[in-house]
């Protein structure tokens, strides 16, 4: 979409990468870390947005 993140963390380790775009954050991580941290539960009451609608 032509946007660059304001901040990137975790590229060197590659286990959990965070891309901060200011208005939203993208988390990319290994399946076992995703299961362990269970961010879906943490944000379960947040409004879901389809990226195609942005």
PDBQT receptor file of N, H, CA, C and O in Angstrom, charges set to zero:
ATOM      1  N   UNK A   1       0.823  -1.195   0.000  1.00  0.00    +0.000 N 
ATOM      2  CA  UNK A   1       0.000   0.000   0.000  1.00  0.00    +0.000 C 
ATOM      3  C   UNK A   1       0.871   1.265   0.000  1.00  0.00    +0.000 C 
ATOM      4  O   UNK A   1       0.352   2.379   0.071  1.00  0.00    +0.000 OA
ATOM      5  N   UNK A   2       2.187   1.088  -0.079  1.00  0.00    +0.000 N 
ATOM      6  H   UNK A   2       2.608   0.183  -0.136  1.00  0.00    +0.000 HD
ATOM      7  CA  UNK A   2       3.071   2.235  -0.153  1.00  0.00    +0.000 C 
ATOM      8  C   UNK A   2       3.439   2.852   1.175  1.00  0.00    +0.000 C 
ATOM      9  O   UNK A   2       4.092   3.896   1.205  1.00  0.00    +0.000 OA
ATOM     10  N   UNK A   3       3.041   2.242   2.273  1.00  0.00    +0.000 N 
ATOM     11  H   UNK A   3       2.511   1.395   2.249  1.00  0.00    +0.000 HD
ATOM     12  CA  UNK A   3       3.363   2.760   3.603  1.00  0.00    +0.000 C 
ATOM     13  C   UNK A   3       4.591   2.062   4.156  1.00  0.00    +0.000 C 
ATOM     14  O   UNK A   3       4.776   0.863   3.944  1.00  0.00    +0.000 OA
ATOM     15  N   UNK A   4       5.424   2.796   4.858  1.00  0.00    +0.000 N 
ATOM     16  H   UNK A   4       5.273   3.769   5.031  1.00  0.00    +0.000 HD
ATOM     17  CA  UNK A   4       6.585   2.224   5.530  1.00  0.00    +0.000 C 
ATOM     18  C   UNK A   4       6.374   2.289   7.035  1.00  0.00    +0.000 C 
ATOM     19  O   UNK A   4       5.825   3.270   7.537  1.00  0.00    +0.000 OA
ATOM     20  N   UNK A   5       6.796   1.267   7.759  1.00  0.00    +0.000 N 
ATOM     21  H   UNK A   5       7.241   0.470   7.351  1.00  0.00    +0.000 HD
ATOM     22  CA  UNK A   5       6.623   1.299   9.213  1.00  0.00    +0.000 C 
ATOM     23  C   UNK A   5       7.464   2.397   9.853  1.00  0.00    +0.000 C 
ATOM     24  O   UNK A   5       8.543   2.737   9.369  1.00  0.00    +0.000 OA
ATOM     25  N   UNK A   6       6.948   2.940  10.946  1.00  0.00    +0.000 N 
ATOM     26  H   UNK A   6       6.071   2.663  11.339  1.00  0.00    +0.000 HD
ATOM     27  CA  UNK A   6       7.666   3.933  11.734  1.00  0.00    +0.000 C 
ATOM     28  C   UNK A   6       8.807   3.264  12.487  1.00  0.00    +0.000 C 
ATOM     29  O   UNK A   6       9.881   3.840  12.660  1.00  0.00    +0.000 OA
ATOM     30  N   UNK A   7       8.552   2.035  12.932  1.00  0.00    +0.000 N 
ATOM     31  H   UNK A   7       7.680   1.566  12.791  1.00  0.00    +0.000 HD
ATOM     32  CA  UNK A   7       9.527   1.309  13.745  1.00  0.00    +0.000 C 
ATOM     33  C   UNK A   7       9.416  -0.179  13.439  1.00  0.00    +0.000 C 
ATOM     34  O   UNK A   7       8.317  -0.696  13.235  1.00  0.00    +0.000 OA
ATOM     35  N   UNK A   8      10.551  -0.863  13.407  1.00  0.00    +0.000 N 
ATOM     36  H   UNK A   8      11.443  -0.443  13.572  1.00  0.00    +0.000 HD
ATOM     37  CA  UNK A   8      10.602  -2.313  13.198  1.00  0.00    +0.000 C 
ATOM     38  C   UNK A   8      11.446  -2.920  14.312  1.00  0.00    +0.000 C 
ATOM     39  O   UNK A   8      12.523  -2.414  14.629  1.00  0.00    +0.000 OA
ATOM     40  N   UNK A   9      10.959  -3.992  14.896  1.00  0.00    +0.000 N 
ATOM     41  H   UNK A   9      10.085  -4.403  14.638  1.00  0.00    +0.000 HD
ATOM     42  CA  UNK A   9      11.692  -4.695  15.957  1.00  0.00    +0.000 C 
ATOM     43  C   UNK A   9      11.679  -6.188  15.665  1.00  0.00    +0.000 C 
ATOM     44  O   UNK A   9      10.672  -6.727  15.205  1.00  0.00    +0.000 OA
ATOM     45  N   UNK A  10      12.802  -6.862  15.934  1.00  0.00    +0.000 N 
ATOM     46  H   UNK A  10      13.620  -6.425  16.308  1.00  0.00    +0.000 HD
ATOM     47  CA  UNK A  10      12.854  -8.312  15.869  1.00  0.00    +0.000 C 
ATOM     48  C   UNK A  10      13.380  -8.911  14.584  1.00  0.00    +0.000 C 
ATOM     49  O   UNK A  10      13.439 -10.135  14.462  1.00  0.00    +0.000 OA
ATOM     50  N   UNK A  11      13.761  -8.098  13.629  1.00  0.00    +0.000 N 
ATOM     51  H   UNK A  11      13.714  -7.104  13.728  1.00  0.00    +0.000 HD
ATOM     52  CA  UNK A  11      14.251  -8.618  12.346  1.00  0.00    +0.000 C 
ATOM     53  C   UNK A  11      15.462  -9.523  12.542  1.00  0.00    +0.000 C 
ATOM     54  O   UNK A  11      15.558 -10.577  11.914  1.00  0.00    +0.000 OA
ATOM     55  N   UNK A  12      16.386  -9.118  13.408  1.00  0.00    +0.000 N 
ATOM     56  H   UNK A  12      16.309  -8.261  13.918  1.00  0.00    +0.000 HD
ATOM     57  CA  UNK A  12      17.622  -9.890  13.606  1.00  0.00    +0.000 C 
ATOM     58  C   UNK A  12      17.349 -11.298  14.133  1.00  0.00    +0.000 C 
ATOM     59  O   UNK A  12      17.953 -12.266  13.671  1.00  0.00    +0.000 OA
ATOM     60  N   UNK A  13      16.437 -11.408  15.101  1.00  0.00    +0.000 N 
ATOM     61  H   UNK A  13      15.947 -10.622  15.477  1.00  0.00    +0.000 HD
ATOM     62  CA  UNK A  13      16.131 -12.719  15.690  1.00  0.00    +0.000 C 
ATOM     63  C   UNK A  13      15.178 -13.517  14.799  1.00  0.00    +0.000 C 
ATOM     64  O   UNK A  13      15.321 -14.732  14.661  1.00  0.00    +0.000 OA
ATOM     65  N   UNK A  14      14.214 -12.835  14.202  1.00  0.00    +0.000 N 
ATOM     66  H   UNK A  14      14.098 -11.849  14.314  1.00  0.00    +0.000 HD
ATOM     67  CA  UNK A  14      13.280 -13.478  13.287  1.00  0.00    +0.000 C 
ATOM     68  C   UNK A  14      12.241 -14.368  13.941  1.00  0.00    +0.000 C 
ATOM     69  O   UNK A  14      11.518 -15.087  13.252  1.00  0.00    +0.000 OA
ATOM     70  N   UNK A  15      12.158 -14.328  15.266  1.00  0.00    +0.000 N 
ATOM     71  H   UNK A  15      12.745 -13.743  15.826  1.00  0.00    +0.000 HD
ATOM     72  CA  UNK A  15      11.158 -15.148  15.961  1.00  0.00    +0.000 C 
ATOM     73  C   UNK A  15       9.836 -14.402  16.112  1.00  0.00    +0.000 C 
ATOM     74  O   UNK A  15       8.758 -14.985  15.992  1.00  0.00    +0.000 OA
ATOM     75  N   UNK A  16       9.941 -13.112  16.377  1.00  0.00    +0.000 N 
ATOM     76  H   UNK A  16      10.817 -12.638  16.475  1.00  0.00    +0.000 HD
ATOM     77  CA  UNK A  16       8.765 -12.253  16.515  1.00  0.00    +0.000 C 
ATOM     78  C   UNK A  16       9.141 -10.899  15.948  1.00  0.00    +0.000 C 
ATOM     79  O   UNK A  16      10.025 -10.226  16.477  1.00  0.00    +0.000 OA
ATOM     80  N   UNK A  17       8.492 -10.501  14.898  1.00  0.00    +0.000 N 
ATOM     81  H   UNK A  17       7.774 -11.047  14.468  1.00  0.00    +0.000 HD
ATOM     82  CA  UNK A  17       8.773  -9.229  14.246  1.00  0.00    +0.000 C 
ATOM     83  C   UNK A  17       7.567  -8.311  14.453  1.00  0.00    +0.000 C 
ATOM     84  O   UNK A  17       6.422  -8.705  14.230  1.00  0.00    +0.000 OA
ATOM     85  N   UNK A  18       7.844  -7.092  14.879  1.00  0.00    +0.000 N 
ATOM     86  H   UNK A  18       8.774  -6.771  15.060  1.00  0.00    +0.000 HD
ATOM     87  CA  UNK A  18       6.803  -6.089  15.093  1.00  0.00    +0.000 C 
ATOM     88  C   UNK A  18       7.025  -4.951  14.098  1.00  0.00    +0.000 C 
ATOM     89  O   UNK A  18       8.121  -4.397  14.003  1.00  0.00    +0.000 OA
ATOM     90  N   UNK A  19       5.981  -4.617  13.368  1.00  0.00    +0.000 N 
ATOM     91  H   UNK A  19       5.091  -5.067  13.445  1.00  0.00    +0.000 HD
ATOM     92  CA  UNK A  19       5.999  -3.495  12.434  1.00  0.00    +0.000 C 
ATOM     93  C   UNK A  19       4.999  -2.460  12.947  1.00  0.00    +0.000 C 
ATOM     94  O   UNK A  19       3.795  -2.716  12.986  1.00  0.00    +0.000 OA
ATOM     95  N   UNK A  20       5.500  -1.301  13.335  1.00  0.00    +0.000 N 
ATOM     96  H   UNK A  20       6.477  -1.093  13.303  1.00  0.00    +0.000 HD
ATOM     97  CA  UNK A  20       4.653  -0.244  13.894  1.00  0.00    +0.000 C 
ATOM     98  C   UNK A  20       4.392   0.799  12.813  1.00  0.00    +0.000 C 
ATOM     99  O   UNK A  20       5.315   1.466  12.345  1.00  0.00    +0.000 OA
ATOM    100  N   UNK A  21       3.138   0.934  12.425  1.00  0.00    +0.000 N 
ATOM    101  H   UNK A  21       2.388   0.392  12.806  1.00  0.00    +0.000 HD
ATOM    102  CA  UNK A  21       2.741   1.891  11.405  1.00  0.00    +0.000 C 
ATOM    103  C   UNK A  21       2.054   3.123  11.993  1.00  0.00    +0.000 C 
ATOM    104  O   UNK A  21       1.480   3.929  11.261  1.00  0.00    +0.000 OA
ATOM    105  N   UNK A  22       2.114   3.261  13.299  1.00  0.00    +0.000 N 
ATOM    106  H   UNK A  22       2.580   2.606  13.894  1.00  0.00    +0.000 HD
ATOM    107  CA  UNK A  22       1.474   4.409  13.943  1.00  0.00    +0.000 C 
ATOM    108  C   UNK A  22       0.014   4.146  14.253  1.00  0.00    +0.000 C 
ATOM    109  O   UNK A  22      -0.367   4.096  15.422  1.00  0.00    +0.000 OA
ATOM    110  N   UNK A  23      -0.810   3.978  13.232  1.00  0.00    +0.000 N 
ATOM    111  H   UNK A  23      -0.501   4.019  12.282  1.00  0.00    +0.000 HD
ATOM    112  CA  UNK A  23      -2.237   3.710  13.432  1.00  0.00    +0.000 C 
ATOM    113  C   UNK A  23      -2.532   2.241  13.700  1.00  0.00    +0.000 C 
ATOM    114  O   UNK A  23      -3.586   1.901  14.238  1.00  0.00    +0.000 OA
ATOM    115  N   UNK A  24      -1.604   1.378  13.327  1.00  0.00    +0.000 N 
ATOM    116  H   UNK A  24      -0.748   1.654  12.891  1.00  0.00    +0.000 HD
ATOM    117  CA  UNK A  24      -1.772  -0.047  13.584  1.00  0.00    +0.000 C 
ATOM    118  C   UNK A  24      -0.411  -0.705  13.688  1.00  0.00    +0.000 C 
ATOM    119  O   UNK A  24       0.596  -0.167  13.226  1.00  0.00    +0.000 OA
ATOM    120  N   UNK A  25      -0.399  -1.885  14.305  1.00  0.00    +0.000 N 
ATOM    121  H   UNK A  25      -1.216  -2.321  14.680  1.00  0.00    +0.000 HD
ATOM    122  CA  UNK A  25       0.824  -2.665  14.509  1.00  0.00    +0.000 C 
ATOM    123  C   UNK A  25       0.618  -4.038  13.907  1.00  0.00    +0.000 C 
ATOM    124  O   UNK A  25      -0.446  -4.638  14.063  1.00  0.00    +0.000 OA
ATOM    125  N   UNK A  26       1.634  -4.539  13.215  1.00  0.00    +0.000 N 
ATOM    126  H   UNK A  26       2.498  -4.052  13.088  1.00  0.00    +0.000 HD
ATOM    127  CA  UNK A  26       1.607  -5.883  12.640  1.00  0.00    +0.000 C 
ATOM    128  C   UNK A  26       2.587  -6.748  13.417  1.00  0.00    +0.000 C 
ATOM    129  O   UNK A  26       3.756  -6.392  13.562  1.00  0.00    +0.000 OA
ATOM    130  N   UNK A  27       2.108  -7.889  13.920  1.00  0.00    +0.000 N 
ATOM    131  H   UNK A  27       1.158  -8.178  13.803  1.00  0.00    +0.000 HD
ATOM    132  CA  UNK A  27       2.946  -8.863  14.609  1.00  0.00    +0.000 C 
ATOM    133  C   UNK A  27       3.104 -10.075  13.709  1.00  0.00    +0.000 C 
ATOM    134  O   UNK A  27       2.116 -10.643  13.243  1.00  0.00    +0.000 OA
ATOM    135  N   UNK A  28       4.343 -10.469  13.467  1.00  0.00    +0.000 N 
ATOM    136  H   UNK A  28       5.145 -10.007  13.846  1.00  0.00    +0.000 HD
ATOM    137  CA  UNK A  28       4.633 -11.660  12.670  1.00  0.00    +0.000 C 
ATOM    138  C   UNK A  28       5.528 -12.534  13.526  1.00  0.00    +0.000 C 
ATOM    139  O   UNK A  28       6.634 -12.129  13.884  1.00  0.00    +0.000 OA
ATOM    140  N   UNK A  29       5.058 -13.737  13.860  1.00  0.00    +0.000 N 
ATOM    141  H   UNK A  29       4.159 -14.066  13.570  1.00  0.00    +0.000 HD
ATOM    142  CA  UNK A  29       5.893 -14.576  14.698  1.00  0.00    +0.000 C 
ATOM    143  C   UNK A  29       5.691 -16.047  14.432  1.00  0.00    +0.000 C 
ATOM    144  O   UNK A  29       4.720 -16.464  13.802  1.00  0.00    +0.000 OA
ATOM    145  N   UNK A  30       6.639 -16.825  14.932  1.00  0.00    +0.000 N 
ATOM    146  H   UNK A  30       7.428 -16.486  15.444  1.00  0.00    +0.000 HD
ATOM    147  CA  UNK A  30       6.604 -18.270  14.749  1.00  0.00    +0.000 C 
ATOM    148  C   UNK A  30       5.354 -18.858  15.393  1.00  0.00    +0.000 C 
ATOM    149  O   UNK A  30       4.874 -18.333  16.398  1.00  0.00    +0.000 OA
ATOM    150  N   UNK A  31       4.824 -19.937  14.831  1.00  0.00    +0.000 N 
ATOM    151  H   UNK A  31       5.214 -20.363  14.015  1.00  0.00    +0.000 HD
ATOM    152  CA  UNK A  31       3.592 -20.534  15.359  1.00  0.00    +0.000 C 
ATOM    153  C   UNK A  31       3.654 -20.846  16.856  1.00  0.00    +0.000 C 
ATOM    154  O   UNK A  31       2.675 -20.623  17.568  1.00  0.00    +0.000 OA
ATOM    155  N   UNK A  32       4.781 -21.355  17.342  1.00  0.00    +0.000 N 
ATOM    156  H   UNK A  32       5.576 -21.537  16.764  1.00  0.00    +0.000 HD
ATOM    157  CA  UNK A  32       4.846 -21.700  18.769  1.00  0.00    +0.000 C 
ATOM    158  C   UNK A  32       4.801 -20.451  19.655  1.00  0.00    +0.000 C 
ATOM    159  O   UNK A  32       4.266 -20.505  20.762  1.00  0.00    +0.000 OA
ATOM    160  N   UNK A  33       5.347 -19.338  19.189  1.00  0.00    +0.000 N 
ATOM    161  H   UNK A  33       5.782 -19.294  18.289  1.00  0.00    +0.000 HD
ATOM    162  CA  UNK A  33       5.251 -18.091  19.959  1.00  0.00    +0.000 C 
ATOM    163  C   UNK A  33       3.847 -17.519  19.891  1.00  0.00    +0.000 C 
ATOM    164  O   UNK A  33       3.347 -16.972  20.874  1.00  0.00    +0.000 OA
ATOM    165  N   UNK A  34       3.212 -17.643  18.741  1.00  0.00    +0.000 N 
ATOM    166  H   UNK A  34       3.618 -18.088  17.942  1.00  0.00    +0.000 HD
ATOM    167  CA  UNK A  34       1.828 -17.178  18.602  1.00  0.00    +0.000 C 
ATOM    168  C   UNK A  34       0.931 -17.917  19.589  1.00  0.00    +0.000 C 
ATOM    169  O   UNK A  34       0.091 -17.308  20.252  1.00  0.00    +0.000 OA
ATOM    170  N   UNK A  35       1.112 -19.215  19.678  1.00  0.00    +0.000 N 
ATOM    171  H   UNK A  35       1.794 -19.709  19.139  1.00  0.00    +0.000 HD
ATOM    172  CA  UNK A  35       0.314 -20.010  20.616  1.00  0.00    +0.000 C 
ATOM    173  C   UNK A  35       0.623 -19.630  22.058  1.00  0.00    +0.000 C 
ATOM    174  O   UNK A  35      -0.294 -19.505  22.871  1.00  0.00    +0.000 OA
ATOM    175  N   UNK A  36       1.889 -19.446  22.386  1.00  0.00    +0.000 N 
ATOM    176  H   UNK A  36       2.633 -19.547  21.725  1.00  0.00    +0.000 HD
ATOM    177  CA  UNK A  36       2.302 -19.130  23.759  1.00  0.00    +0.000 C 
ATOM    178  C   UNK A  36       1.739 -17.783  24.223  1.00  0.00    +0.000 C 
ATOM    179  O   UNK A  36       1.179 -17.696  25.316  1.00  0.00    +0.000 OA
ATOM    180  N   UNK A  37       1.881 -16.731  23.406  1.00  0.00    +0.000 N 
ATOM    181  H   UNK A  37       2.336 -16.802  22.518  1.00  0.00    +0.000 HD
ATOM    182  CA  UNK A  37       1.447 -15.391  23.807  1.00  0.00    +0.000 C 
ATOM    183  C   UNK A  37      -0.044 -15.157  23.611  1.00  0.00    +0.000 C 
ATOM    184  O   UNK A  37      -0.623 -14.293  24.270  1.00  0.00    +0.000 OA
ATOM    185  N   UNK A  38      -0.673 -15.908  22.718  1.00  0.00    +0.000 N 
ATOM    186  H   UNK A  38      -0.202 -16.610  22.182  1.00  0.00    +0.000 HD
ATOM    187  CA  UNK A  38      -2.128 -15.873  22.534  1.00  0.00    +0.000 C 
ATOM    188  C   UNK A  38      -2.668 -14.446  22.430  1.00  0.00    +0.000 C 
ATOM    189  O   UNK A  38      -3.590 -14.077  23.159  1.00  0.00    +0.000 OA
ATOM    190  N   UNK A  39      -2.104 -13.652  21.536  1.00  0.00    +0.000 N 
ATOM    191  H   UNK A  39      -1.356 -13.952  20.944  1.00  0.00    +0.000 HD
ATOM    192  CA  UNK A  39      -2.527 -12.257  21.380  1.00  0.00    +0.000 C 
ATOM    193  C   UNK A  39      -3.978 -12.139  20.934  1.00  0.00    +0.000 C 
ATOM    194  O   UNK A  39      -4.624 -11.126  21.201  1.00  0.00    +0.000 OA
ATOM    195  N   UNK A  40      -4.490 -13.143  20.269  1.00  0.00    +0.000 N 
ATOM    196  H   UNK A  40      -3.965 -13.966  20.052  1.00  0.00    +0.000 HD
ATOM    197  CA  UNK A  40      -5.888 -13.096  19.863  1.00  0.00    +0.000 C 
ATOM    198  C   UNK A  40      -6.791 -12.962  21.079  1.00  0.00    +0.000 C 
ATOM    199  O   UNK A  40      -7.787 -12.240  21.033  1.00  0.00    +0.000 OA
ATOM    200  N   UNK A  41      -6.457 -13.647  22.165  1.00  0.00    +0.000 N 
ATOM    201  H   UNK A  41      -5.648 -14.233  22.203  1.00  0.00    +0.000 HD
ATOM    202  CA  UNK A  41      -7.251 -13.541  23.387  1.00  0.00    +0.000 C 
ATOM    203  C   UNK A  41      -7.093 -12.152  24.007  1.00  0.00    +0.000 C 
ATOM    204  O   UNK A  41      -8.074 -11.548  24.443  1.00  0.00    +0.000 OA
ATOM    205  N   UNK A  42      -5.862 -11.650  24.044  1.00  0.00    +0.000 N 
ATOM    206  H   UNK A  42      -5.066 -12.141  23.690  1.00  0.00    +0.000 HD
ATOM    207  CA  UNK A  42      -5.595 -10.341  24.639  1.00  0.00    +0.000 C 
ATOM    208  C   UNK A  42      -6.419  -9.245  23.965  1.00  0.00    +0.000 C 
ATOM    209  O   UNK A  42      -6.910  -8.332  24.629  1.00  0.00    +0.000 OA
ATOM    210  N   UNK A  43      -6.567  -9.342  22.646  1.00  0.00    +0.000 N 
ATOM    211  H   UNK A  43      -6.168 -10.083  22.107  1.00  0.00    +0.000 HD
ATOM    212  CA  UNK A  43      -7.288  -8.333  21.881  1.00  0.00    +0.000 C 
ATOM    213  C   UNK A  43      -8.661  -8.838  21.427  1.00  0.00    +0.000 C 
ATOM    214  O   UNK A  43      -9.206  -8.331  20.446  1.00  0.00    +0.000 OA
ATOM    215  N   UNK A  44      -9.222  -9.817  22.116  1.00  0.00    +0.000 N 
ATOM    216  H   UNK A  44      -8.779 -10.229  22.912  1.00  0.00    +0.000 HD
ATOM    217  CA  UNK A  44     -10.463 -10.454  21.668  1.00  0.00    +0.000 C 
ATOM    218  C   UNK A  44     -11.645  -9.492  21.582  1.00  0.00    +0.000 C 
ATOM    219  O   UNK A  44     -12.573  -9.735  20.811  1.00  0.00    +0.000 OA
ATOM    220  N   UNK A  45     -11.631  -8.412  22.352  1.00  0.00    +0.000 N 
ATOM    221  H   UNK A  45     -10.877  -8.215  22.979  1.00  0.00    +0.000 HD
ATOM    222  CA  UNK A  45     -12.749  -7.467  22.300  1.00  0.00    +0.000 C 
ATOM    223  C   UNK A  45     -12.494  -6.311  21.329  1.00  0.00    +0.000 C 
ATOM    224  O   UNK A  45     -13.321  -5.407  21.214  1.00  0.00    +0.000 OA
ATOM    225  N   UNK A  46     -11.362  -6.335  20.637  1.00  0.00    +0.000 N 
ATOM    226  H   UNK A  46     -10.690  -7.070  20.731  1.00  0.00    +0.000 HD
ATOM    227  CA  UNK A  46     -11.039  -5.271  19.679  1.00  0.00    +0.000 C 
ATOM    228  C   UNK A  46     -11.831  -5.449  18.387  1.00  0.00    +0.000 C 
ATOM    229  O   UNK A  46     -12.195  -6.564  18.010  1.00  0.00    +0.000 OA
ATOM    230  N   UNK A  47     -12.085  -4.347  17.729  1.00  0.00    +0.000 N 
ATOM    231  H   UNK A  47     -11.789  -3.441  18.035  1.00  0.00    +0.000 HD
ATOM    232  CA  UNK A  47     -12.789  -4.363  16.446  1.00  0.00    +0.000 C 
ATOM    233  C   UNK A  47     -11.899  -5.017  15.409  1.00  0.00    +0.000 C 
ATOM    234  O   UNK A  47     -10.723  -4.671  15.297  1.00  0.00    +0.000 OA
ATOM    235  N   UNK A  48     -12.442  -5.959  14.646  1.00  0.00    +0.000 N 
ATOM    236  H   UNK A  48     -13.397  -6.240  14.736  1.00  0.00    +0.000 HD
ATOM    237  CA  UNK A  48     -11.691  -6.619  13.580  1.00  0.00    +0.000 C 
ATOM    238  C   UNK A  48     -11.875  -5.858  12.283  1.00  0.00    +0.000 C 
ATOM    239  O   UNK A  48     -12.981  -5.450  11.930  1.00  0.00    +0.000 OA
ATOM    240  N   UNK A  49     -10.751  -5.675  11.574  1.00  0.00    +0.000 N 
ATOM    241  H   UNK A  49      -9.853  -6.007  11.861  1.00  0.00    +0.000 HD
ATOM    242  CA  UNK A  49     -10.765  -4.944  10.312  1.00  0.00    +0.000 C 
ATOM    243  C   UNK A  49     -10.147  -5.823   9.242  1.00  0.00    +0.000 C 
ATOM    244  O   UNK A  49      -9.066  -6.378   9.434  1.00  0.00    +0.000 OA
ATOM    245  N   UNK A  50     -10.822  -5.948   8.130  1.00  0.00    +0.000 N 
ATOM    246  H   UNK A  50     -11.701  -5.497   7.974  1.00  0.00    +0.000 HD
ATOM    247  CA  UNK A  50     -10.290  -6.693   7.004  1.00  0.00    +0.000 C 
ATOM    248  C   UNK A  50      -9.296  -5.807   6.273  1.00  0.00    +0.000 C 
ATOM    249  O   UNK A  50      -9.671  -4.726   5.819  1.00  0.00    +0.000 OA
ATOM    250  N   UNK A  51      -8.022  -6.232   6.139  1.00  0.00    +0.000 N 
ATOM    251  H   UNK A  51      -7.718  -7.110   6.508  1.00  0.00    +0.000 HD
ATOM    252  CA  UNK A  51      -7.017  -5.401   5.463  1.00  0.00    +0.000 C 
ATOM    253  C   UNK A  51      -7.425  -4.999   4.043  1.00  0.00    +0.000 C 
ATOM    254  O   UNK A  51      -6.997  -3.956   3.548  1.00  0.00    +0.000 OA
ATOM    255  N   UNK A  52      -8.241  -5.813   3.394  1.00  0.00    +0.000 N 
ATOM    256  H   UNK A  52      -8.588  -6.660   3.796  1.00  0.00    +0.000 HD
ATOM    257  CA  UNK A  52      -8.681  -5.479   2.036  1.00  0.00    +0.000 C 
ATOM    258  C   UNK A  52      -9.572  -4.246   2.028  1.00  0.00    +0.000 C 
ATOM    259  O   UNK A  52      -9.721  -3.589   0.998  1.00  0.00    +0.000 OA
ATOM    260  N   UNK A  53     -10.167  -3.931   3.179  1.00  0.00    +0.000 N 
ATOM    261  H   UNK A  53     -10.046  -4.465   4.016  1.00  0.00    +0.000 HD
ATOM    262  CA  UNK A  53     -11.051  -2.778   3.277  1.00  0.00    +0.000 C 
ATOM    263  C   UNK A  53     -10.313  -1.477   3.585  1.00  0.00    +0.000 C 
ATOM    264  O   UNK A  53     -10.928  -0.411   3.615  1.00  0.00    +0.000 OA
ATOM    265  N   UNK A  54      -9.026  -1.552   3.809  1.00  0.00    +0.000 N 
ATOM    266  H   UNK A  54      -8.527  -2.418   3.784  1.00  0.00    +0.000 HD
ATOM    267  CA  UNK A  54      -8.261  -0.340   4.150  1.00  0.00    +0.000 C 
ATOM    268  C   UNK A  54      -8.004   0.519   2.943  1.00  0.00    +0.000 C 
ATOM    269  O   UNK A  54      -7.375   1.572   3.057  1.00  0.00    +0.000 OA
TER     270      UNK A  54
